[in-house]
Amino acid sequence: MQIDKNLLDRISEEARQSPRLRKSFDLRNSAEDSSQRMLNALEPGTEIPIHRHTTTTEAIAVLRGRCVQYLFDGDGRRTGAVFMAAGSDCPGMVVEAGQWHRLESLEPGTVILECKDGKYEPLSEKDVLHC
């Protein structure tokens, strides 16, 4: 499979049409794959809660567009921000395991490659901050 402009355009259009303003595209071999690899198309205004992953890092590479990863402490106070853009001096980052974070799309058509260890498991209530 190629990750090309046509694929990015297609999932970006699906994100624009989605009430959540985002669309994931699974890159795993099967549901039993022991990793998480996906494309995420993110439109400005998509709501991603402050959350953490306690058992894995999260690697992000921006393939198209611009976004910012906000970092937080356990009380929901913002401790940092990493601005990322495709083709820039900072096209991606790794969020350490246990780090509270929230991604925001800054440009229509933004698509990221996201990779985490282990099989997909929905976030538990203890891993989402409600501020």
A tleap script that builds the chain and sets N, CA, C and O, in Angstrom:
source leaprc.protein.ff14SB
mol = sequence {
  NMET GLN ILE ASP LYS ASN LEU LEU ASP ARG
  ILE SER GLU GLU ALA ARG GLN SER PRO ARG
  LEU ARG LYS SER PHE ASP LEU ARG ASN SER
  ALA GLU ASP SER SER GLN ARG MET LEU ASN
  ALA LEU GLU PRO GLY THR GLU ILE PRO ILE
  HIE ARG HIE THR THR THR THR GLU ALA ILE
  ALA VAL LEU ARG GLY ARG CYS VAL GLN TYR
  LEU PHE ASP GLY ASP GLY ARG ARG THR GLY
  ALA VAL PHE MET ALA ALA GLY SER ASP CYS
  PRO GLY MET VAL VAL GLU ALA GLY GLN TRP
  HIE ARG LEU GLU SER LEU GLU PRO GLY THR
  VAL ILE LEU GLU CYS LYS ASP GLY LYS TYR
  GLU PRO LEU SER GLU LYS ASP VAL LEU HIE
  CCYS
}
set mol.1.N position { 0.840 -1.179 0.000 }
set mol.1.CA position { 0.000 0.000 0.000 }
set mol.1.C position { 0.889 1.248 0.000 }
set mol.1.O position { 1.892 1.317 0.710 }
set mol.2.N position { 0.501 2.211 -0.799 }
set mol.2.CA position { 1.182 3.496 -0.828 }
set mol.2.C position { 0.400 4.501 -0.005 }
set mol.2.O position { -0.830 4.542 -0.038 }
set mol.3.N position { 1.142 5.304 0.731 }
set mol.3.CA position { 0.531 6.447 1.411 }
set mol.3.C position { 0.798 7.636 0.499 }
set mol.3.O position { 1.862 8.253 0.554 }
set mol.4.N position { -0.175 7.942 -0.333 }
set mol.4.CA position { 0.014 8.979 -1.343 }
set mol.4.C position { -1.031 10.087 -1.188 }
set mol.4.O position { -1.890 10.027 -0.309 }
set mol.5.N position { -0.943 11.084 -2.046 }
set mol.5.CA position { -1.851 12.228 -2.001 }
set mol.5.C position { -3.307 11.791 -2.104 }
set mol.5.O position { -4.163 12.349 -1.417 }
set mol.6.N position { -3.606 10.811 -2.942 }
set mol.6.CA position { -4.992 10.355 -3.083 }
set mol.6.C position { -5.543 9.817 -1.768 }
set mol.6.O position { -6.675 10.124 -1.395 }
set mol.7.N position { -4.741 9.013 -1.063 }
set mol.7.CA position { -5.180 8.475 0.221 }
set mol.7.C position { -5.362 9.607 1.240 }
set mol.7.O position { -6.366 9.647 1.951 }
set mol.8.N position { -4.395 10.519 1.309 }
set mol.8.CA position { -4.502 11.640 2.248 }
set mol.8.C position { -5.727 12.496 1.935 }
set mol.8.O position { -6.442 12.916 2.844 }
set mol.9.N position { -5.968 12.754 0.644 }
set mol.9.CA position { -7.150 13.530 0.250 }
set mol.9.C position { -8.433 12.818 0.657 }
set mol.9.O position { -9.374 13.451 1.135 }
set mol.10.N position { -8.471 11.497 0.466 }
set mol.10.CA position { -9.679 10.739 0.776 }
set mol.10.C position { -9.992 10.757 2.271 }
set mol.10.O position { -11.134 11.000 2.660 }
set mol.11.N position { -8.992 10.503 3.108 }
set mol.11.CA position { -9.300 10.476 4.542 }
set mol.11.C position { -9.531 11.883 5.085 }
set mol.11.O position { -10.265 12.050 6.059 }
set mol.12.N position { -8.914 12.906 4.469 }
set mol.12.CA position { -9.194 14.290 4.871 }
set mol.12.C position { -10.635 14.666 4.554 }
set mol.12.O position { -11.295 15.335 5.350 }
set mol.13.N position { -11.120 14.241 3.404 }
set mol.13.CA position { -12.512 14.510 3.050 }
set mol.13.C position { -13.455 13.789 4.009 }
set mol.13.O position { -14.474 14.349 4.413 }
set mol.14.N position { -13.127 12.558 4.375 }
set mol.14.CA position { -13.943 11.828 5.350 }
set mol.14.C position { -13.930 12.523 6.704 }
set mol.14.O position { -14.947 12.540 7.398 }
set mol.15.N position { -12.802 13.092 7.086 }
set mol.15.CA position { -12.722 13.840 8.351 }
set mol.15.C position { -13.602 15.087 8.296 }
set mol.15.O position { -14.305 15.396 9.258 }
set mol.16.N position { -13.563 15.799 7.174 }
set mol.16.CA position { -14.399 17.008 7.024 }
set mol.16.C position { -15.882 16.680 7.126 }
set mol.16.O position { -16.664 17.477 7.644 }
set mol.17.N position { -16.269 15.504 6.632 }
set mol.17.CA position { -17.676 15.091 6.641 }
set mol.17.C position { -18.106 14.483 7.981 }
set mol.17.O position { -19.300 14.332 8.240 }
set mol.18.N position { -17.145 14.139 8.819 }
set mol.18.CA position { -17.440 13.491 10.093 }
set mol.18.C position { -17.838 14.518 11.156 }
set mol.18.O position { -17.236 15.590 11.227 }
set mol.19.N position { -18.843 14.209 11.982 }
set mol.19.CA position { -19.192 15.119 13.085 }
set mol.19.C position { -18.019 15.358 14.039 }
set mol.19.O position { -17.940 16.410 14.675 }
set mol.20.N position { -17.103 14.377 14.141 }
set mol.20.CA position { -15.936 14.509 15.018 }
set mol.20.C position { -14.809 15.308 14.370 }
set mol.20.O position { -13.845 15.670 15.045 }
set mol.21.N position { -14.913 15.586 13.079 }
set mol.21.CA position { -13.890 16.299 12.309 }
set mol.21.C position { -12.540 15.590 12.313 }
set mol.21.O position { -11.488 16.226 12.246 }
set mol.22.N position { -12.589 14.269 12.392 }
set mol.22.CA position { -11.369 13.480 12.252 }
set mol.22.C position { -11.712 12.086 11.750 }
set mol.22.O position { -12.834 11.598 11.888 }
set mol.23.N position { -10.680 11.459 11.154 }
set mol.23.CA position { -10.857 10.120 10.598 }
set mol.23.C position { -9.542 9.367 10.727 }
set mol.23.O position { -8.485 9.869 10.343 }
set mol.24.N position { -9.618 8.157 11.270 }
set mol.24.CA position { -8.445 7.292 11.377 }
set mol.24.C position { -8.441 6.296 10.227 }
set mol.24.O position { -9.492 5.867 9.750 }
set mol.25.N position { -7.251 5.943 9.797 }
set mol.25.CA position { -7.066 4.930 8.762 }
set mol.25.C position { -6.053 3.928 9.292 }
set mol.25.O position { -4.881 4.261 9.467 }
set mol.26.N position { -6.492 2.714 9.546 }
set mol.26.CA position { -5.688 1.664 10.168 }
set mol.26.C position { -4.627 1.145 9.201 }
set mol.26.O position { -4.939 0.803 8.060 }
set mol.27.N position { -3.384 1.086 9.650 }
set mol.27.CA position { -2.284 0.575 8.828 }
set mol.27.C position { -1.782 -0.789 9.309 }
set mol.27.O position { -0.780 -1.295 8.804 }
set mol.28.N position { -2.473 -1.380 10.279 }
set mol.28.CA position { -2.046 -2.684 10.794 }
set mol.28.C position { -2.364 -3.787 9.794 }
set mol.28.O position { -3.162 -3.608 8.875 }
set mol.29.N position { -1.726 -4.922 9.994 }
set mol.29.CA position { -1.978 -6.098 9.154 }
set mol.29.C position { -3.291 -6.771 9.509 }
set mol.29.O position { -3.955 -7.335 8.639 }
set mol.30.N position { -3.676 -6.717 10.795 }
set mol.30.CA position { -4.922 -7.331 11.252 }
set mol.30.C position { -5.259 -6.751 12.623 }
set mol.30.O position { -4.447 -6.046 13.222 }
set mol.31.N position { -6.448 -7.047 13.111 }
set mol.31.CA position { -6.856 -6.586 14.435 }
set mol.31.C position { -6.009 -7.222 15.531 }
set mol.31.O position { -5.956 -6.697 16.643 }
set mol.32.N position { -5.348 -8.339 15.242 }
set mol.32.CA position { -4.490 -9.004 16.222 }
set mol.32.C position { -3.062 -8.467 16.213 }
set mol.32.O position { -2.244 -8.883 17.033 }
set mol.33.N position { -2.758 -7.568 15.318 }
set mol.33.CA position { -1.433 -6.961 15.248 }
set mol.33.C position { -1.093 -6.362 16.610 }
set mol.33.O position { -1.938 -5.713 17.228 }
set mol.34.N position { 0.125 -6.572 17.080 }
set mol.34.CA position { 0.504 -6.110 18.419 }
set mol.34.C position { 1.095 -4.703 18.416 }
set mol.34.O position { 1.901 -4.357 19.280 }
set mol.35.N position { 0.693 -3.910 17.454 }
set mol.35.CA position { 1.112 -2.505 17.418 }
set mol.35.C position { -0.075 -1.661 16.973 }
set mol.35.O position { -1.091 -2.179 16.509 }
set mol.36.N position { 0.077 -0.374 17.122 }
set mol.36.CA position { -0.927 0.552 16.611 }
set mol.36.C position { -0.221 1.466 15.615 }
set mol.36.O position { 0.695 2.206 15.974 }
set mol.37.N position { -0.657 1.403 14.365 }
set mol.37.CA position { -0.113 2.246 13.298 }
set mol.37.C position { -1.309 2.777 12.536 }
set mol.37.O position { -2.113 2.007 12.011 }
set mol.38.N position { -1.424 4.080 12.475 }
set mol.38.CA position { -2.586 4.638 11.786 }
set mol.38.C position { -2.271 6.020 11.242 }
set mol.38.O position { -1.377 6.721 11.716 }
set mol.39.N position { -3.043 6.382 10.230 }
set mol.39.CA position { -3.087 7.755 9.764 }
set mol.39.C position { -4.276 8.400 10.454 }
set mol.39.O position { -5.327 7.773 10.589 }
set mol.40.N position { -4.128 9.619 10.885 }
set mol.40.CA position { -5.235 10.370 11.463 }
set mol.40.C position { -5.365 11.685 10.711 }
set mol.40.O position { -4.457 12.516 10.719 }
set mol.41.N position { -6.503 11.856 10.066 }
set mol.41.CA position { -6.831 13.126 9.425 }
set mol.41.C position { -7.565 13.961 10.469 }
set mol.41.O position { -8.557 13.514 11.045 }
set mol.42.N position { -7.077 15.162 10.709 }
set mol.42.CA position { -7.596 16.028 11.773 }
set mol.42.C position { -7.940 17.393 11.200 }
set mol.42.O position { -7.092 18.054 10.602 }
set mol.43.N position { -9.162 17.803 11.381 }
set mol.43.CA position { -9.573 19.123 10.934 }
set mol.43.C position { -9.589 20.089 12.125 }
set mol.43.O position { -9.820 19.664 13.258 }
set mol.44.N position { -9.348 21.379 11.883 }
set mol.44.CA position { -9.472 22.345 12.983 }
set mol.44.C position { -10.848 22.230 13.632 }
set mol.44.O position { -11.863 22.110 12.947 }
set mol.45.N position { -10.867 22.269 14.953 }
set mol.45.CA position { -12.114 22.167 15.696 }
set mol.45.C position { -12.407 20.781 16.218 }
set mol.45.O position { -13.329 20.612 17.017 }
set mol.46.N position { -11.637 19.763 15.784 }
set mol.46.CA position { -11.865 18.432 16.343 }
set mol.46.C position { -11.546 18.461 17.834 }
set mol.46.O position { -10.579 19.096 18.253 }
set mol.47.N position { -12.351 17.779 18.626 }
set mol.47.CA position { -12.188 17.753 20.079 }
set mol.47.C position { -11.438 16.494 20.492 }
set mol.47.O position { -11.952 15.382 20.374 }
set mol.48.N position { -10.227 16.683 20.973 }
set mol.48.CA position { -9.444 15.578 21.514 }
set mol.48.C position { -9.199 15.913 22.979 }
set mol.48.O position { -8.597 16.944 23.278 }
set mol.49.N position { -9.650 15.069 23.893 }
set mol.49.CA position { -9.491 15.394 25.310 }
set mol.49.C position { -8.032 15.280 25.753 }
set mol.49.O position { -7.215 14.637 25.094 }
set mol.50.N position { -7.726 15.915 26.876 }
set mol.50.CA position { -6.422 15.722 27.507 }
set mol.50.C position { -6.396 14.273 27.988 }
set mol.50.O position { -7.285 13.836 28.719 }
set mol.51.N position { -5.371 13.538 27.572 }
set mol.51.CA position { -5.296 12.128 27.920 }
set mol.51.C position { -3.841 11.695 28.028 }
set mol.51.O position { -2.919 12.456 27.735 }
set mol.52.N position { -3.665 10.445 28.459 }
set mol.52.CA position { -2.322 9.871 28.553 }
set mol.52.C position { -2.393 8.399 28.178 }
set mol.52.O position { -3.459 7.782 28.180 }
set mol.53.N position { -1.227 7.858 27.857 }
set mol.53.CA position { -1.069 6.431 27.592 }
set mol.53.C position { -0.026 5.946 28.601 }
set mol.53.O position { 1.144 6.318 28.510 }
set mol.54.N position { -0.436 5.134 29.540 }
set mol.54.CA position { 0.458 4.772 30.641 }
set mol.54.C position { 1.478 3.702 30.279 }
set mol.54.O position { 2.497 3.573 30.958 }
set mol.55.N position { 1.228 2.935 29.227 }
set mol.55.CA position { 2.127 1.815 28.927 }
set mol.55.C position { 2.906 1.968 27.626 }
set mol.55.O position { 3.654 1.064 27.255 }
set mol.56.N position { 2.752 3.081 26.930 }
set mol.56.CA position { 3.433 3.229 25.638 }
set mol.56.C position { 3.747 4.692 25.341 }
set mol.56.O position { 3.049 5.606 25.781 }
set mol.57.N position { 4.811 4.878 24.585 }
set mol.57.CA position { 5.039 6.193 23.997 }
set mol.57.C position { 4.111 6.325 22.798 }
set mol.57.O position { 3.529 5.344 22.336 }
set mol.58.N position { 3.980 7.551 22.300 }
set mol.58.CA position { 3.170 7.814 21.110 }
set mol.58.C position { 4.027 8.632 20.149 }
set mol.58.O position { 4.359 9.785 20.425 }
set mol.59.N position { 4.379 8.027 19.028 }
set mol.59.CA position { 5.172 8.722 18.021 }
set mol.59.C position { 4.234 9.341 16.990 }
set mol.59.O position { 3.304 8.695 16.508 }
set mol.60.N position { 4.497 10.609 16.661 }
set mol.60.CA position { 3.654 11.346 15.724 }
set mol.60.C position { 4.553 11.987 14.667 }
set mol.60.O position { 5.563 12.612 14.992 }
set mol.61.N position { 4.177 11.824 13.416 }
set mol.61.CA position { 4.847 12.513 12.307 }
set mol.61.C position { 3.762 13.183 11.467 }
set mol.61.O position { 2.788 12.545 11.069 }
set mol.62.N position { 3.940 14.462 11.206 }
set mol.62.CA position { 2.958 15.204 10.413 }
set mol.62.C position { 3.288 14.999 8.936 }
set mol.62.O position { 4.353 15.394 8.462 }
set mol.63.N position { 2.364 14.379 8.226 }
set mol.63.CA position { 2.547 14.128 6.796 }
set mol.63.C position { 2.064 15.295 5.954 }
set mol.63.O position { 2.600 15.566 4.879 }
set mol.64.N position { 1.032 15.993 6.462 }
set mol.64.CA position { 0.490 17.141 5.731 }
set mol.64.C position { -0.147 18.077 6.751 }
set mol.64.O position { -0.827 17.634 7.678 }
set mol.65.N position { 0.078 19.369 6.572 }
set mol.65.CA position { -0.564 20.361 7.425 }
set mol.65.C position { 0.255 20.740 8.643 }
set mol.65.O position { 1.471 20.559 8.693 }
set mol.66.N position { -0.467 21.279 9.635 }
set mol.66.CA position { 0.165 21.780 10.864 }
set mol.66.C position { -0.705 21.422 12.061 }
set mol.66.O position { -1.931 21.381 11.965 }
set mol.67.N position { -0.042 21.160 13.199 }
set mol.67.CA position { -0.766 20.896 14.441 }
set mol.67.C position { 0.129 21.269 15.615 }
set mol.67.O position { 1.317 21.547 15.454 }
set mol.68.N position { -0.472 21.267 16.796 }
set mol.68.CA position { 0.284 21.534 18.018 }
set mol.68.C position { -0.085 20.464 19.038 }
set mol.68.O position { -1.254 20.114 19.203 }
set mol.69.N position { 0.927 19.959 19.712 }
set mol.69.CA position { 0.737 19.005 20.803 }
set mol.69.C position { 0.914 19.774 22.110 }
set mol.69.O position { 2.008 20.256 22.406 }
set mol.70.N position { -0.149 19.888 22.883 }
set mol.70.CA position { -0.078 20.531 24.183 }
set mol.70.C position { 0.244 19.477 25.229 }
set mol.70.O position { -0.281 18.365 25.178 }
set mol.71.N position { 1.104 19.822 26.173 }
set mol.71.CA position { 1.489 18.938 27.265 }
set mol.71.C position { 0.942 19.514 28.565 }
set mol.71.O position { 0.897 20.732 28.739 }
set mol.72.N position { 0.525 18.633 29.482 }
set mol.72.CA position { -0.133 19.053 30.717 }
set mol.72.C position { 0.426 18.282 31.901 }
set mol.72.O position { 0.977 17.191 31.750 }
set mol.73.N position { 0.271 18.879 33.097 }
set mol.73.CA position { 0.553 18.124 34.316 }
set mol.73.C position { -0.733 17.412 34.744 }
set mol.73.O position { -1.764 17.555 34.088 }
set mol.74.N position { -0.680 16.656 35.826 }
set mol.74.CA position { -1.815 15.875 36.277 }
set mol.74.C position { -2.995 16.685 36.778 }
set mol.74.O position { -4.080 16.143 36.988 }
set mol.75.N position { -2.785 18.002 36.974 }
set mol.75.CA position { -3.875 18.885 37.383 }
set mol.75.C position { -4.491 19.628 36.212 }
set mol.75.O position { -5.375 20.464 36.397 }
set mol.76.N position { -4.025 19.323 35.000 }
set mol.76.CA position { -4.579 19.952 33.805 }
set mol.76.C position { -3.959 21.291 33.463 }
set mol.76.O position { -4.480 22.013 32.613 }
set mol.77.N position { -2.838 21.641 34.119 }
set mol.77.CA position { -2.140 22.887 33.773 }
set mol.77.C position { -1.203 22.621 32.603 }
set mol.77.O position { -0.423 21.669 32.618 }
set mol.78.N position { -1.292 23.480 31.586 }
set mol.78.CA position { -0.434 23.316 30.411 }
set mol.78.C position { 1.014 23.590 30.788 }
set mol.78.O position { 1.336 24.616 31.387 }
set mol.79.N position { 1.881 22.648 30.423 }
set mol.79.CA position { 3.301 22.764 30.749 }
set mol.79.C position { 4.172 22.971 29.517 }
set mol.79.O position { 5.362 23.263 29.639 }
set mol.80.N position { 3.590 22.821 28.336 }
set mol.80.CA position { 4.373 22.997 27.123 }
set mol.80.C position { 3.520 22.856 25.884 }
set mol.80.O position { 2.362 22.442 25.937 }
set mol.81.N position { 4.128 23.212 24.770 }
set mol.81.CA position { 3.464 23.094 23.472 }
set mol.81.C position { 4.538 22.831 22.424 }
set mol.81.O position { 5.581 23.486 22.410 }
set mol.82.N position { 4.273 21.868 21.548 }
set mol.82.CA position { 5.190 21.553 20.463 }
set mol.82.C position { 4.427 21.758 19.154 }
set mol.82.O position { 3.469 21.044 18.860 }
set mol.83.N position { 4.869 22.747 18.377 }
set mol.83.CA position { 4.253 23.035 17.081 }
set mol.83.C position { 4.955 22.188 16.030 }
set mol.83.O position { 6.182 22.181 15.932 }
set mol.84.N position { 4.148 21.472 15.243 }
set mol.84.CA position { 4.691 20.558 14.239 }
set mol.84.C position { 4.044 20.861 12.886 }
set mol.84.O position { 2.867 21.212 12.804 }
set mol.85.N position { 4.842 20.715 11.836 }
set mol.85.CA position { 4.318 20.922 10.484 }
set mol.85.C position { 5.091 20.041 9.513 }
set mol.85.O position { 6.296 19.834 9.657 }
set mol.86.N position { 4.377 19.532 8.529 }
set mol.86.CA position { 5.014 18.725 7.489 }
set mol.86.C position { 6.102 19.544 6.808 }
set mol.86.O position { 5.882 20.698 6.440 }
set mol.87.N position { 7.264 18.948 6.642 }
set mol.87.CA position { 8.359 19.602 5.937 }
set mol.87.C position { 9.059 20.696 6.721 }
set mol.87.O position { 9.906 21.396 6.167 }
set mol.88.N position { 8.728 20.864 7.996 }
set mol.88.CA position { 9.335 21.923 8.808 }
set mol.88.C position { 10.535 21.385 9.588 }
set mol.88.O position { 10.909 20.219 9.455 }
set mol.89.N position { 11.126 22.257 10.401 }
set mol.89.CA position { 12.204 21.835 11.292 }
set mol.89.C position { 11.698 20.901 12.384 }
set mol.89.O position { 12.490 20.190 13.002 }
set mol.90.N position { 10.394 20.893 12.629 }
set mol.90.CA position { 9.795 19.995 13.625 }
set mol.90.C position { 8.573 19.307 13.008 }
set mol.90.O position { 7.444 19.760 13.196 }
set mol.91.N position { 8.801 18.209 12.270 }
set mol.91.CA position { 7.677 17.511 11.651 }
set mol.91.C position { 7.026 16.454 12.546 }
set mol.91.O position { 6.077 15.792 12.127 }
set mol.92.N position { 7.526 16.290 13.767 }
set mol.92.CA position { 6.933 15.281 14.628 }
set mol.92.C position { 7.560 15.254 15.993 }
set mol.92.O position { 8.441 16.053 16.313 }
set mol.93.N position { 7.082 14.297 16.814 }
set mol.93.CA position { 7.601 14.174 18.180 }
set mol.93.C position { 7.221 12.813 18.742 }
set mol.93.O position { 6.450 12.061 18.147 }
set mol.94.N position { 7.785 12.523 19.905 }
set mol.94.CA position { 7.403 11.344 20.676 }
set mol.94.C position { 6.892 11.833 22.021 }
set mol.94.O position { 7.593 12.553 22.732 }
set mol.95.N position { 5.666 11.441 22.371 }
set mol.95.CA position { 5.082 11.748 23.671 }
set mol.95.C position { 5.433 10.574 24.584 }
set mol.95.O position { 5.116 9.423 24.282 }
set mol.96.N position { 6.085 10.876 25.690 }
set mol.96.CA position { 6.505 9.824 26.608 }
set mol.96.C position { 5.317 9.162 27.289 }
set mol.96.O position { 4.278 9.795 27.482 }
set mol.97.N position { 5.460 7.908 27.651 }
set mol.97.CA position { 4.419 7.180 28.370 }
set mol.97.C position { 4.069 7.937 29.654 }
set mol.97.O position { 4.955 8.386 30.382 }
set mol.98.N position { 2.780 8.071 29.920 }
set mol.98.CA position { 2.306 8.742 31.133 }
set mol.98.C position { 2.146 10.243 31.005 }
set mol.98.O position { 1.588 10.872 31.904 }
set mol.99.N position { 2.620 10.841 29.912 }
set mol.99.CA position { 2.538 12.298 29.732 }
set mol.99.C position { 1.125 12.681 29.292 }
set mol.99.O position { 0.613 12.167 28.297 }
set mol.100.N position { 0.504 13.588 30.043 }
set mol.100.CA position { -0.809 14.111 29.646 }
set mol.100.C position { -0.622 14.992 28.426 }
set mol.100.O position { 0.307 15.799 28.391 }
set mol.101.N position { -1.482 14.856 27.422 }
set mol.101.CA position { -1.327 15.619 26.184 }
set mol.101.C position { -2.655 15.744 25.447 }
set mol.101.O position { -3.618 15.023 25.713 }
set mol.102.N position { -2.666 16.686 24.512 }
set mol.102.CA position { -3.838 16.901 23.648 }
set mol.102.C position { -3.357 17.529 22.357 }
set mol.102.O position { -2.622 18.516 22.377 }
set mol.103.N position { -3.770 16.960 21.234 }
set mol.103.CA position { -3.358 17.439 19.910 }
set mol.103.C position { -4.441 18.344 19.335 }
set mol.103.O position { -5.634 18.080 19.484 }
set mol.104.N position { -4.008 19.407 18.682 }
set mol.104.CA position { -4.939 20.327 18.017 }
set mol.104.C position { -4.482 20.555 16.578 }
set mol.104.O position { -3.313 20.848 16.328 }
set mol.105.N position { -5.403 20.418 15.647 }
set mol.105.CA position { -5.123 20.698 14.240 }
set mol.105.C position { -5.172 22.204 14.011 }
set mol.105.O position { -6.086 22.885 14.476 }
set mol.106.N position { -4.185 22.709 13.294 }
set mol.106.CA position { -4.113 24.151 13.006 }
set mol.106.C position { -4.418 24.485 11.558 }
set mol.106.O position { -4.438 25.657 11.181 }
set mol.107.N position { -4.655 23.462 10.741 }
set mol.107.CA position { -4.838 23.698 9.310 }
set mol.107.C position { -5.739 22.625 8.714 }
set mol.107.O position { -5.579 21.444 9.023 }
set mol.108.N position { -6.683 23.019 7.865 }
set mol.108.CA position { -7.501 22.004 7.189 }
set mol.108.C position { -6.611 21.040 6.403 }
set mol.108.O position { -5.582 21.431 5.852 }
set mol.109.N position { -7.027 19.781 6.363 }
set mol.109.CA position { -6.276 18.782 5.609 }
set mol.109.C position { -5.079 18.204 6.334 }
set mol.109.O position { -4.275 17.500 5.724 }
set mol.110.N position { -4.937 18.487 7.635 }
set mol.110.CA position { -3.804 17.952 8.390 }
set mol.110.C position { -3.956 16.438 8.547 }
set mol.110.O position { -5.023 15.937 8.900 }
set mol.111.N position { -2.858 15.723 8.276 }
set mol.111.CA position { -2.828 14.274 8.445 }
set mol.111.C position { -1.536 13.906 9.165 }
set mol.111.O position { -0.450 14.349 8.792 }
set mol.112.N position { -1.678 13.081 10.213 }
set mol.112.CA position { -0.505 12.611 10.954 }
set mol.112.C position { -0.399 11.092 10.843 }
set mol.112.O position { -1.392 10.396 10.631 }
set mol.113.N position { 0.811 10.606 10.990 }
set mol.113.CA position { 1.079 9.191 11.191 }
set mol.113.C position { 1.286 9.019 12.680 }
set mol.113.O position { 2.108 9.715 13.277 }
set mol.114.N position { 0.549 8.100 13.292 }
set mol.114.CA position { 0.598 7.882 14.732 }
set mol.114.C position { 0.938 6.424 14.997 }
set mol.114.O position { 0.339 5.524 14.409 }
set mol.115.N position { 1.900 6.192 15.883 }
set mol.115.CA position { 2.316 4.827 16.217 }
set mol.115.C position { 2.443 4.681 17.728 }
set mol.115.O position { 3.019 5.531 18.407 }
set mol.116.N position { 1.887 3.572 18.242 }
set mol.116.CA position { 1.994 3.242 19.658 }
set mol.116.C position { 2.241 1.741 19.772 }
set mol.116.O position { 1.953 0.980 18.849 }
set mol.117.N position { 2.782 1.325 20.930 }
set mol.117.CA position { 2.999 -0.092 21.209 }
set mol.117.C position { 1.713 -0.745 21.668 }
set mol.117.O position { 0.836 -0.090 22.233 }
set mol.118.N position { 1.607 -2.026 21.424 }
set mol.118.CA position { 0.504 -2.814 21.957 }
set mol.118.C position { -0.765 -2.711 21.135 }
set mol.118.O position { -0.918 -1.829 20.290 }
set mol.119.N position { -1.671 -3.641 21.408 }
set mol.119.CA position { -2.961 -3.643 20.733 }
set mol.119.C position { -3.784 -2.444 21.174 }
set mol.119.O position { -3.587 -1.910 22.265 }
set mol.120.N position { -4.696 -2.030 20.326 }
set mol.120.CA position { -5.576 -0.911 20.647 }
set mol.120.C position { -6.466 -1.258 21.835 }
set mol.120.O position { -7.087 -2.320 21.886 }
set mol.121.N position { -6.508 -0.340 22.780 }
set mol.121.CA position { -7.452 -0.414 23.891 }
set mol.121.C position { -8.004 0.983 24.094 }
set mol.121.O position { -7.232 1.940 24.156 }
set mol.122.N position { -9.313 1.128 24.198 }
set mol.122.CA position { -9.888 2.456 24.445 }
set mol.122.C position { -9.313 3.046 25.727 }
set mol.122.O position { -8.947 2.322 26.652 }
set mol.123.N position { -9.242 4.360 25.765 }
set mol.123.CA position { -8.754 5.024 26.978 }
set mol.123.C position { -9.695 4.733 28.134 }
set mol.123.O position { -10.916 4.754 27.973 }
set mol.124.N position { -9.124 4.463 29.295 }
set mol.124.CA position { -9.946 4.283 30.492 }
set mol.124.C position { -10.244 5.662 31.077 }
set mol.124.O position { -9.579 6.646 30.751 }
set mol.125.N position { -11.234 5.716 31.928 }
set mol.125.CA position { -11.638 6.991 32.541 }
set mol.125.C position { -10.472 7.631 33.318 }
set mol.125.O position { -10.372 8.857 33.374 }
set mol.126.N position { -9.591 6.809 33.918 }
set mol.126.CA position { -8.470 7.358 34.685 }
set mol.126.C position { -7.395 7.970 33.786 }
set mol.126.O position { -6.495 8.653 34.274 }
set mol.127.N position { -7.485 7.731 32.489 }
set mol.127.CA position { -6.493 8.261 31.546 }
set mol.127.C position { -7.002 9.443 30.729 }
set mol.127.O position { -6.390 9.825 29.732 }
set mol.128.N position { -8.133 10.023 31.158 }
set mol.128.CA position { -8.671 11.224 30.514 }
set mol.128.C position { -8.876 12.269 31.613 }
set mol.128.O position { -9.490 11.988 32.642 }
set mol.129.N position { -8.352 13.479 31.380 }
set mol.129.CA position { -8.547 14.587 32.329 }
set mol.129.C position { -9.770 15.374 31.921 }
set mol.129.O position { -9.928 15.737 30.756 }
set mol.130.N position { -10.626 15.634 32.873 }
set mol.130.CA position { -11.825 16.456 32.628 }
set mol.130.C position { -11.621 17.773 33.360 }
set mol.130.O position { -11.878 17.881 34.559 }
set mol.131.N position { -11.163 18.755 32.632 }
set mol.131.CA position { -10.888 20.075 33.240 }
set mol.131.C position { -11.936 21.086 32.841 }
set mol.131.O position { -11.868 22.243 33.256 }
savepdb mol mol.pdb
quit
